[in-house]
Amino acid sequence: MATRRIQLNDKAIAQLPTPDKGRYIVRDSTLKGFFLLVGRRKKSFMIQGDLRQQGKRASTVRMTIGDSTEVSTRAARAVAREYLAQIGRGLHPRLGGRP
């Protein structure tokens, strides 16, 4: 799975080619931890960050925000910022803010 880095926006995402097989990741150049997973059928906004407890990595959190056909890049980036901020504070977004 190859990884590319660009500034994600609606126009750039629309121009990304679909792979013949498998999938690839396109990481956002401005927001660390925010990326697009491009597959043959859909393109999904996702986040990934390390959840730390007592200064050590407890786990890696990877969550899907939504499909690029249903969520704009601007809205997905806002959700990603919130999720990544929660992870940075040591809270798991999927668990309602609990560690």
HELIX and SHEET records of a PDB file:
HELIX    1   1 ASP A   10  ALA A   14  1                                   5    
HELIX    2   2 THR A   73  GLY A   88  1                                  16    
HELIX    3   3 PRO A   93  LEU A   95  5                                   3    
SHEET    1   A 5 THR A   3  ILE A   6  0                                        
SHEET    2   A 5 TYR A  24  ASP A  28  1                                        
SHEET    3   A 5 PHE A  34  VAL A  38 -1                                        
SHEET    4   A 5 LYS A  43  GLN A  53 -1                                        
SHEET    5   A 5 LYS A  56  ASP A  67 -1                                        
END                                                                             
